[in-house]
Amino acid sequence: MASSLKNPDRTGWAFALPGTVLILTFIVIPFFFAFALSMTNQRLISPNPTEYVGLKNYRDLLGLAVVTLEPERDDSGAVVIDDDGEIVYPRLRTITRSDDYPQYRGMREWFRWQSGEDARIVIASDVVFMKALVNTLLFVLVVAPVQGGLALVLALLINQRLRGINIFRTIYFMPVVVSIVVVSLLWRFIYDGSDGLLNNVLSWITFGAFQPVDWLGNTETALGAIMAMSIWQAVGFHMVIWLSGLQTISPTLYEAAAIEGASKWQTFRYVTWPGLRHTAVLVLIVITMQAFALFAQIDVMTSGGPLDSTQTVVFQAVERGYGKQDISGGSTISVILFVIVLTISLIQRYLTREK
Amino acid sequence: MRMMKLTAGALVAYAALGGTAAMAQTELTMWYHGAGNEVELTLINQLIDDFNASQSDWSVSIESFPQESYNDSVVAAALAGNLPDIIDVDGPVMPNWAWSGYMQPLTIDESLIEDFLPGTKGIWDGQLYSIGLWDAAVALVTRQSTLDALGLRTPTLEEPWNLEEFMAALEAAKASGDYEYAFDPGMAWTGEWYPYAFSPFLQSFGGDLVDRSTYQSADGVLNGEAAIAFGEWWQSLFAEGYAPGTSQDPADRDTGLIDGKYAFSWNGNWAALGALAAHEDTLFLPAPDFGNGSVIGAASWQFGISSTSEHPEGAAAFIEFALQDEYLAAFSNGIGLIPATPSAAAMTENYAEGGAMSVFFDLSAEQALVRPVTPGYVVAAKVFEKALADIANGADVIDTLDAAVDEIDADIESNSGYGH
């Protein structure tokens, strides 16, 4: 045994072995399982045999079509206008539930716009999944830059030699070590619509002028509320990564900049920021991946509601695969998510490559 | 492979427990959902000790799970092939487990369960699979003083409120200005509460979760005229400010009626003891009749035998033993459940003639309707829950119900009709 460890190759493999086995067992192999299952009609539990269904699951999730609704006309052929001055259209179910259009059966309205007198409606096989996709992308687009930026600001603030700076470091890092489920439960109380902490504070500092908002019960504020809470919760983690990056920058560079008479901004722009390049790539990719995996907050705080305004891709995968016992559907969502995250990560790698 | 695992499991269990159990007794294992409730644990342990001491053939050992993760544990154990001999199962879920092959028919002396409330018998495909020691019931909870102040008549089992009277009552409560909300349906309790508590409203309107004549489609029953009328009424409860919506604070759900925030609350017998302790004039009124009679949900947790049990006769012997009135009454007294038989009810404090909660026994006997008896219920329940939350939040009623129908029908189809 001792002699084999002298062989650097073998030693390397031996050290890599536990990690490789774990990654293979819990990530790589399950992924191939998911890919295979997404081509079948596998249920979580069922006495029926599993059948190969090809791309049906993908069609059921991603199917899109545009239909045109003509306005209702009265006997003289004039367009019917309702009390609000809007053109009246027949219900979409006259198409989606009609035997004349079997290809649209089971599809639902995603959004519509008006073109002339007609209404164009985008219908989707799975509107909830489409909304989940949009919400997740929105979440990533907001959280990645804001959380990364805020973490950098915090890292710069605590990267100073001040008395008691460790207290601040601890405070900023604390939310990271608390379970996300616990944090979500607490924020549910904070966001409470009638006597939550947030409403109370806002009404106190505005001397009662602020009208309480039902943060999680309102389609306009629910996703934003979850974004804010998620940013706050994980910002400390990325702050520590930034901090480690800051501390690798050689003090001599700062000394040189000071001798050259660089302003604070110039120091940051030409010394700190270039030195943080690799850290920035890492932070950006990590935040993006974590943001795509948004689940626990949704599960605890809103269950995807109200009106699907907080549905997310991973929540849908779990809801479908486990809640509705449709493992093949859940697997299909996972595969789609994998492709999206892989694509975005590759693009990020390409854009931030060493030129 | 499965046999090997089972044998290995049995050996381990034997090795672990052999020291304490009498050698002549055959070991039986049991899983139960009630971990976390101390009173319930004491009761079930007492029942098992009594059974083990009463005969020399079998010895039951129990493992308790928290209710939230119990179903997941059973599903995972079934997939892995190591279910215990005796399981307890939530009534509406039983057909799914029976159809999936986790459970075997329960062969017990039929005369033992003649007097049992209908909701306690788990029957799938013409055979008894599970039996409950208790049932649960829901009532419209309010206070006599509330009815008096609002000048409302007291509805009875024979003459419940109809839709107009119910809405007039809510309007009166709202107009009085004394309450935050007139009616608390319990939107904070997500999960099985929605189909359990609210699908009876739909059924009272004349709709249902699925067409019970074939169990092959929800088309026409969940999006027919009656269902649309139900949906519009349901939406109006929230749109017109009679009821708190999906973001209701769970704490308000628990104590809102007691604290006087709500005039009426739709709540189960399990919360009745607390309400009575707070206000002596608490009333438990029958469900309103929305056109097709008053309906409340039936079926609670029940005992059954797993398909992999090697000693179904032993498991059946335990279940028969548990069906004695003495235990039915003990569970009722301990945790407020409705005992399954009239004779057991007579032995309890609260359900005996004139007891504080005897009204629940009558509600259960008169109005209870089991949720659709089909393996597909598990999915239909989830779809229904989402549809009701969406409608409460202002989604278009017809489109939402159509979508729910499509989802339920697609699920039935991809499960080849669920064996009906």
Chai-1 contact restraints between the chains, C-beta under 6 A:
chainA,res_idxA,chainB,res_idxB,connection_type,confidence,min_distance_angstrom,max_distance_angstrom,comment,restraint_id
A,N41,B,S414,contact,1.0,0.0,6.0,A-B,restraint_1
A,I45,B,S100,contact,1.0,0.0,6.0,A-B,restraint_2
A,P47,B,G101,contact,1.0,0.0,6.0,A-B,restraint_3
A,N48,B,S416,contact,1.0,0.0,6.0,A-B,restraint_4
A,R93,B,D402,contact,1.0,0.0,6.0,A-B,restraint_5
A,G106,B,D406,contact,1.0,0.0,6.0,A-B,restraint_6
A,R108,B,A403,contact,1.0,0.0,6.0,A-B,restraint_7
A,D192,B,D249,contact,1.0,0.0,6.0,A-B,restraint_8
A,G193,B,S247,contact,1.0,0.0,6.0,A-B,restraint_9
A,D214,B,S247,contact,1.0,0.0,6.0,A-B,restraint_10
A,L216,B,S247,contact,1.0,0.0,6.0,A-B,restraint_11
A,G217,B,G245,contact,1.0,0.0,6.0,A-B,restraint_12
A,G217,B,S247,contact,1.0,0.0,6.0,A-B,restraint_13
A,G305,B,T246,contact,1.0,0.0,6.0,A-B,restraint_14
A,G305,B,A389,contact,1.0,0.0,6.0,A-B,restraint_15
A,P306,B,N393,contact,1.0,0.0,6.0,A-B,restraint_16
A,L307,B,D390,contact,1.0,0.0,6.0,A-B,restraint_17
A,L307,B,N393,contact,1.0,0.0,6.0,A-B,restraint_18
A,L307,B,A395,contact,1.0,0.0,6.0,A-B,restraint_19
A,G323,B,K382,contact,1.0,0.0,6.0,A-B,restraint_20
A,K324,B,V379,contact,1.0,0.0,6.0,A-B,restraint_21
A,K324,B,K382,contact,1.0,0.0,6.0,A-B,restraint_22
